[in-house]
Amino acid sequence: MPIYRLSILGQEVSFKTNVDEARILEAKKVVLDRFNKINTYGSRLSNEKLLILVALGLADDYLQTIQKLLETEEKLKHLLEKIDKENGS
């Protein structure tokens, strides 16, 4: 399992994962993009607090995505049930 060492806003982090390096770098880019978007509003917050806001925003995106996935799965379930009924199964 490869070890990754990243520096994000002066914070060093090392971790092991089987995830492809391109995915790690894309995740880092998402964090930095969100950070820069929040930070451009003239915020006087520390980097740590801004990173917490980034984490909260990403967590909210995740929760919304999970909710949409569950709703889509439910719709698909109903459609499959309707198709089964129409086919006499």
C-alpha positions in Angstrom: 0.0 0.0 0.0 1.6 3.3 -1.1 2.3 6.1 1.4 1.2 9.6 0.4 2.6 12.8 1.9 0.6 15.9 1.2 1.1 19.5 2.2 -2.1 21.5 2.4 -1.9 25.1 3.5 1.2 24.4 5.5 -0.2 21.3 7.1 1.7 18.1 6.4 -0.2 14.9 6.4 1.0 11.3 5.6 -1.2 8.3 5.1 -1.4 4.9 3.4 -4.2 4.0 0.9 -4.8 1.9 -2.1 -6.4 4.8 -3.9 -4.9 5.9 -7.1 -2.6 9.0 -6.9 -4.7 10.9 -9.4 -7.7 10.6 -7.1 -5.6 11.8 -4.1 -4.5 14.8 -6.1 -8.1 15.5 -7.3 -9.3 15.4 -3.7 -6.5 17.8 -2.6 -7.6 20.1 -5.5 -11.2 20.1 -4.3 -10.2 21.0 -0.8 -7.9 23.8 -2.0 -10.5 25.1 -4.4 -13.2 25.2 -1.7 -10.7 26.8 0.7 -9.8 29.5 -1.8 -13.5 30.1 -2.6 -14.3 30.7 1.0 -11.1 32.7 1.7 -11.7 35.2 -1.2 -14.5 36.8 0.7 -12.0 38.7 2.9 -12.4 36.3 5.7 -10.2 37.0 8.7 -10.6 33.4 10.0 -7.6 31.2 10.6 -6.7 28.5 8.0 -7.9 25.9 10.6 -11.3 27.4 10.9 -11.6 27.8 7.1 -10.6 24.2 6.7 -13.4 23.2 9.2 -15.8 25.2 7.0 -14.5 23.3 3.9 -15.0 20.0 5.8 -18.6 21.0 6.7 -19.4 22.0 3.2 -18.0 18.7 1.8 -19.9 16.7 4.4 -23.1 18.5 3.5 -22.5 17.7 -0.2 -21.9 14.1 0.7 -25.1 14.0 2.8 -27.1 15.5 -0.1 -25.6 13.1 -2.6 -26.5 10.1 -0.3 -30.1 11.4 0.0 -30.4 11.8 -3.8 -29.0 8.3 -4.3 -31.5 6.8 -1.8 -34.3 8.7 -3.6 -33.1 7.4 -7.0 -32.9 3.9 -5.7 -36.4 4.1 -4.4 -37.7 5.4 -7.8 -35.9 2.6 -9.6 -37.4 0.1 -7.2 -40.9 1.4 -7.9 -40.3 1.4 -11.7 -39.0 -2.2 -11.6 -42.0 -3.2 -9.6 -44.3 -1.5 -12.1 -42.5 -3.3 -15.0 -42.8 -6.6 -13.2 -46.6 -6.1 -12.7 -47.0 -5.1 -16.4 -45.1 -8.2 -17.5 -47.2 -10.4 -15.3 -44.4 -11.6 -13.1 
